[in-house]
Amino acid sequence: MSTTFQLDTSTSRANPTPRPRKRLTVPKIRDHKKDGLTKEPLVMLTAYTARQAQLLDEHCDLLLVGDSLGQVIYGLDSTLPVTLDMMIAHGAAVVRGSYHAVVVVDMPFGAYEASKEQAFEAASKIMSDTGCAAVKLEGGEAMAETITFLTNRGIPVMAHVGLTPQAVNVLGGYAARGRSQEEHEKILRDAKSVQDAGAFAVVAEGVVEPIAISMTKSLKIPVIGIGASAECDGQVLVTEDMLGMFERVPRFVKRYEDMASVISKAAATYAEEVRTRAFPGEDQTYQPKT
Ligand code: KIV
């Protein structure tokens, strides 16, 4: 067995490392919704690094290695330039840092749209190189055939409908979707077709609430909302957004911390101590043995 996906507990900076727990599975996530109903919503957050995964794992049912890492980690202006190699490097780190949550890795733009065979090649590489449990791809009806092809070949797929950021140039921006009757009906058709194609869950992003509610009520698979509705079967947020790392976030984000201020304050104190030679102090300095 490859050790690529396992953390070396003797070298990990986290001590003690989180206790290994039995990992949730894709069927458990799918079957969490029984007879069209979810008692307790599923919790999903994005994670891009091993340490972040360690800290989030015990609180989450799913960790998403989202291609949002392009903007959040790499400072890109969209998810479009994100590559398969980037997704694989971060996906493997998150699998290494987690024990309990189902890890889902995003398929990057350009790696799956050309054909179902191209999608299988990319998805199988993501799964074998990271050890993740599933992939996520954007698109509804247009992706149905691909979803069936992948799931029939051992690759669980989470779908993503509504506001699909990889289609930003077609959509013309990141505004909420489904305000017209035509768009409303299209999004519901997309959701139904990814379910029928075999997706085990679907992310509904940036849709007007009535769409999210009817999707949640009508689908058998869990609907995970982001900018959707509290009535969804689960919720996902970009972790850095909910931690308050950025000044500009979408309206649907709730900030649970103000990490940007915490980091800035710590850096300012460090800078001050370096400049005044207060750091390093005695505790941080090695002396010869006497
Ligand atoms: O890339 C991502 O983080 C996502 C979530 C916002 C759902 O797709």
Residues whose N, C-alpha, C, O or C-beta is under 5 A from the ligand:
A	BS01	KIV	T46 G66 D67 S68 V203 V236
